[in-house]
Amino acid sequence: MRFQRKHAVFLLGVAVWNVVTYAQFTKALATTEEDRATGYYVAHSVLIVVNLAIAGVLGTWGWKALKATRDDR
């Protein structure tokens, strides 16, 4: 299967969505004034890191796919 332009745009869109939503989540987590257990912050920090890594992978794939569709034209 070859990536088409629509696949590249979709991957880039999901990557951007992950970065934006998890940036907001990070800001909310950092500014919370509630007393929570350390495990809460550790678990959510791990979620943030993993989802930003996923965004990086999807963004890389989307960028490569976009470049490949440009080269085909």
C-alpha positions as CSV (number, residue, x, y, z in Angstrom):
1,M,0.0,0.0,0.0
2,R,1.3,3.4,-0.9
3,F,0.4,6.5,1.2
4,Q,-1.7,9.0,-0.6
5,R,-1.9,12.7,0.1
6,K,-5.1,12.2,2.2
7,H,-3.2,9.7,4.4
8,A,-0.4,12.2,4.9
9,V,-2.8,15.0,5.8
10,F,-4.6,12.8,8.2
11,L,-1.4,11.7,10.0
12,L,-0.2,15.3,10.3
13,G,-3.7,16.3,11.6
14,V,-3.7,13.6,14.3
15,A,-0.1,14.6,15.3
16,V,-1.1,18.3,15.6
17,W,-4.2,17.4,17.5
18,N,-2.2,15.3,20.0
19,V,0.3,18.1,20.6
20,V,-2.4,20.7,21.1
21,T,-4.6,18.7,23.4
22,Y,-1.7,17.3,25.5
23,A,-0.1,20.8,25.8
24,Q,-3.4,22.0,27.3
25,F,-3.5,18.9,29.5
26,T,0.0,19.6,30.7
27,K,-0.8,23.2,31.5
28,A,-3.9,22.1,33.4
29,L,-1.9,19.5,35.3
30,A,0.8,21.9,36.2
31,T,-1.5,24.6,37.5
32,T,-3.8,22.4,39.5
33,E,-4.1,23.4,43.1
34,E,-5.6,20.1,44.4
35,D,-3.7,17.8,46.7
36,R,-3.2,14.5,44.9
37,A,-1.1,11.5,45.4
38,T,2.3,11.4,43.7
39,G,1.1,8.4,41.6
40,Y,-1.5,10.6,40.0
41,Y,1.1,13.0,38.7
42,V,3.5,10.2,37.7
43,A,0.8,8.4,35.7
44,H,-0.5,11.5,33.9
45,S,3.1,12.6,33.2
46,V,3.8,9.2,31.6
47,L,0.6,9.6,29.5
48,I,1.7,13.0,28.3
49,V,5.2,11.8,27.3
50,V,3.8,8.7,25.5
51,N,1.2,10.7,23.6
52,L,3.7,13.3,22.6
53,A,6.0,10.5,21.4
54,I,3.1,9.1,19.4
55,A,2.5,12.6,17.9
56,G,6.2,12.7,16.9
57,V,6.0,9.3,15.2
58,L,2.8,10.1,13.4
59,G,4.1,13.6,12.4
60,T,7.3,12.0,11.0
61,W,5.3,9.4,9.0
62,G,2.9,12.1,7.8
63,W,5.7,14.4,6.7
64,K,7.5,11.6,4.9
65,A,4.3,10.6,3.2
66,L,3.6,14.2,2.2
67,K,7.1,14.5,0.7
68,A,6.7,11.3,-1.2
69,T,3.4,12.4,-2.7
70,R,5.0,15.7,-3.8
71,D,7.9,13.8,-5.4
72,D,5.5,11.6,-7.4
73,R,3.9,14.6,-9.1
